[in-house]
Amino acid sequence: MKNYNDLDIATMIVTLDDLQNSQLISEALEIQKRLIEIREGLIPFLKLSKKDSSFIHYFSAFFIPACDKEFLGMMKQELFAVIDNMDLTEYVDLLIAESLIRKQVFVEELKGKLLEKQEHVQYFYNYSNMNKFVLGDYLDKLSSLLNI
């Protein structure tokens, strides 16, 4: 495996984001392969909670399924930072959670977090002035995820 410096890794993440935004998936998968080989050297540069929903969609659909369980364990803090976020409009938390559940990683812990989130969102639905359609849609997606 080639050794990469910090600038190389940061540049590859930006390139991956640009490629997936441009729908150049085969090129993105090549960069992804190199990033996965870097393993723990990649983690400080991910900053998933600061990425846009497009990147998280790609990450959930392609990156997580390509990782082994050990590497996902190393990324747990990054992954859970997205899941713990209470953004109820983008569903990026649910995308990450679904990919991890399908990969059979952190399943019980994830289901606990999702049940807790369901209680909070249900409370918002019942007692706040927040948009009921947005909250209802989120609750539907969350419920179906808990049934996987």
MODELLER restraints for C-alpha pairs under 7 A, 6 or more apart:
rsr = mdl.restraints
at = mdl.atoms
rsr.add(forms.Gaussian(group=physical.xy_distance, feature=features.Distance(at['CA:9:A'], at['CA:42:A']), mean=6.67, stdev=0.5))
rsr.add(forms.Gaussian(group=physical.xy_distance, feature=features.Distance(at['CA:10:A'], at['CA:45:A']), mean=6.18, stdev=0.5))
rsr.add(forms.Gaussian(group=physical.xy_distance, feature=features.Distance(at['CA:12:A'], at['CA:31:A']), mean=6.57, stdev=0.5))
rsr.add(forms.Gaussian(group=physical.xy_distance, feature=features.Distance(at['CA:16:A'], at['CA:28:A']), mean=5.30, stdev=0.5))
rsr.add(forms.Gaussian(group=physical.xy_distance, feature=features.Distance(at['CA:16:A'], at['CA:31:A']), mean=6.17, stdev=0.5))
rsr.add(forms.Gaussian(group=physical.xy_distance, feature=features.Distance(at['CA:16:A'], at['CA:32:A']), mean=6.95, stdev=0.5))
rsr.add(forms.Gaussian(group=physical.xy_distance, feature=features.Distance(at['CA:17:A'], at['CA:55:A']), mean=6.11, stdev=0.5))
rsr.add(forms.Gaussian(group=physical.xy_distance, feature=features.Distance(at['CA:19:A'], at['CA:25:A']), mean=6.79, stdev=0.5))
rsr.add(forms.Gaussian(group=physical.xy_distance, feature=features.Distance(at['CA:19:A'], at['CA:27:A']), mean=6.78, stdev=0.5))
rsr.add(forms.Gaussian(group=physical.xy_distance, feature=features.Distance(at['CA:19:A'], at['CA:28:A']), mean=5.41, stdev=0.5))
rsr.add(forms.Gaussian(group=physical.xy_distance, feature=features.Distance(at['CA:20:A'], at['CA:28:A']), mean=5.98, stdev=0.5))
rsr.add(forms.Gaussian(group=physical.xy_distance, feature=features.Distance(at['CA:20:A'], at['CA:58:A']), mean=6.84, stdev=0.5))
rsr.add(forms.Gaussian(group=physical.xy_distance, feature=features.Distance(at['CA:21:A'], at['CA:54:A']), mean=6.99, stdev=0.5))
rsr.add(forms.Gaussian(group=physical.xy_distance, feature=features.Distance(at['CA:32:A'], at['CA:63:A']), mean=6.91, stdev=0.5))
rsr.add(forms.Gaussian(group=physical.xy_distance, feature=features.Distance(at['CA:35:A'], at['CA:42:A']), mean=6.55, stdev=0.5))
rsr.add(forms.Gaussian(group=physical.xy_distance, feature=features.Distance(at['CA:39:A'], at['CA:71:A']), mean=6.60, stdev=0.5))
rsr.add(forms.Gaussian(group=physical.xy_distance, feature=features.Distance(at['CA:40:A'], at['CA:74:A']), mean=6.79, stdev=0.5))
rsr.add(forms.Gaussian(group=physical.xy_distance, feature=features.Distance(at['CA:43:A'], at['CA:75:A']), mean=6.39, stdev=0.5))
rsr.add(forms.Gaussian(group=physical.xy_distance, feature=features.Distance(at['CA:47:A'], at['CA:78:A']), mean=6.72, stdev=0.5))
rsr.add(forms.Gaussian(group=physical.xy_distance, feature=features.Distance(at['CA:48:A'], at['CA:78:A']), mean=6.15, stdev=0.5))
rsr.add(forms.Gaussian(group=physical.xy_distance, feature=features.Distance(at['CA:48:A'], at['CA:82:A']), mean=6.63, stdev=0.5))
rsr.add(forms.Gaussian(group=physical.xy_distance, feature=features.Distance(at['CA:49:A'], at['CA:81:A']), mean=6.00, stdev=0.5))
rsr.add(forms.Gaussian(group=physical.xy_distance, feature=features.Distance(at['CA:49:A'], at['CA:82:A']), mean=5.00, stdev=0.5))
rsr.add(forms.Gaussian(group=physical.xy_distance, feature=features.Distance(at['CA:53:A'], at['CA:90:A']), mean=6.60, stdev=0.5))
rsr.add(forms.Gaussian(group=physical.xy_distance, feature=features.Distance(at['CA:53:A'], at['CA:92:A']), mean=6.21, stdev=0.5))
rsr.add(forms.Gaussian(group=physical.xy_distance, feature=features.Distance(at['CA:56:A'], at['CA:92:A']), mean=6.24, stdev=0.5))
rsr.add(forms.Gaussian(group=physical.xy_distance, feature=features.Distance(at['CA:57:A'], at['CA:95:A']), mean=6.91, stdev=0.5))
rsr.add(forms.Gaussian(group=physical.xy_distance, feature=features.Distance(at['CA:60:A'], at['CA:95:A']), mean=5.98, stdev=0.5))
rsr.add(forms.Gaussian(group=physical.xy_distance, feature=features.Distance(at['CA:60:A'], at['CA:96:A']), mean=5.39, stdev=0.5))
rsr.add(forms.Gaussian(group=physical.xy_distance, feature=features.Distance(at['CA:60:A'], at['CA:99:A']), mean=5.76, stdev=0.5))
rsr.add(forms.Gaussian(group=physical.xy_distance, feature=features.Distance(at['CA:64:A'], at['CA:99:A']), mean=6.58, stdev=0.5))
rsr.add(forms.Gaussian(group=physical.xy_distance, feature=features.Distance(at['CA:65:A'], at['CA:99:A']), mean=7.00, stdev=0.5))
rsr.add(forms.Gaussian(group=physical.xy_distance, feature=features.Distance(at['CA:65:A'], at['CA:103:A']), mean=6.80, stdev=0.5))
rsr.add(forms.Gaussian(group=physical.xy_distance, feature=features.Distance(at['CA:69:A'], at['CA:105:A']), mean=6.58, stdev=0.5))
rsr.add(forms.Gaussian(group=physical.xy_distance, feature=features.Distance(at['CA:82:A'], at['CA:93:A']), mean=5.44, stdev=0.5))
rsr.add(forms.Gaussian(group=physical.xy_distance, feature=features.Distance(at['CA:83:A'], at['CA:93:A']), mean=4.17, stdev=0.5))
rsr.add(forms.Gaussian(group=physical.xy_distance, feature=features.Distance(at['CA:83:A'], at['CA:94:A']), mean=6.95, stdev=0.5))
rsr.add(forms.Gaussian(group=physical.xy_distance, feature=features.Distance(at['CA:83:A'], at['CA:96:A']), mean=6.91, stdev=0.5))
rsr.add(forms.Gaussian(group=physical.xy_distance, feature=features.Distance(at['CA:83:A'], at['CA:97:A']), mean=6.74, stdev=0.5))
rsr.add(forms.Gaussian(group=physical.xy_distance, feature=features.Distance(at['CA:85:A'], at['CA:93:A']), mean=6.94, stdev=0.5))
rsr.add(forms.Gaussian(group=physical.xy_distance, feature=features.Distance(at['CA:88:A'], at['CA:138:A']), mean=6.42, stdev=0.5))
rsr.add(forms.Gaussian(group=physical.xy_distance, feature=features.Distance(at['CA:89:A'], at['CA:134:A']), mean=6.71, stdev=0.5))
rsr.add(forms.Gaussian(group=physical.xy_distance, feature=features.Distance(at['CA:94:A'], at['CA:142:A']), mean=6.95, stdev=0.5))
rsr.add(forms.Gaussian(group=physical.xy_distance, feature=features.Distance(at['CA:97:A'], at['CA:110:A']), mean=6.78, stdev=0.5))
rsr.add(forms.Gaussian(group=physical.xy_distance, feature=features.Distance(at['CA:98:A'], at['CA:145:A']), mean=6.56, stdev=0.5))
rsr.add(forms.Gaussian(group=physical.xy_distance, feature=features.Distance(at['CA:101:A'], at['CA:107:A']), mean=5.38, stdev=0.5))
rsr.add(forms.Gaussian(group=physical.xy_distance, feature=features.Distance(at['CA:111:A'], at['CA:146:A']), mean=6.50, stdev=0.5))
rsr.add(forms.Gaussian(group=physical.xy_distance, feature=features.Distance(at['CA:118:A'], at['CA:139:A']), mean=6.72, stdev=0.5))
rsr.add(forms.Gaussian(group=physical.xy_distance, feature=features.Distance(at['CA:121:A'], at['CA:135:A']), mean=6.84, stdev=0.5))
rsr.add(forms.Gaussian(group=physical.xy_distance, feature=features.Distance(at['CA:124:A'], at['CA:130:A']), mean=6.99, stdev=0.5))
rsr.add(forms.Gaussian(group=physical.xy_distance, feature=features.Distance(at['CA:125:A'], at['CA:132:A']), mean=6.12, stdev=0.5))
rsr.add(forms.Gaussian(group=physical.xy_distance, feature=features.Distance(at['CA:125:A'], at['CA:135:A']), mean=6.04, stdev=0.5))
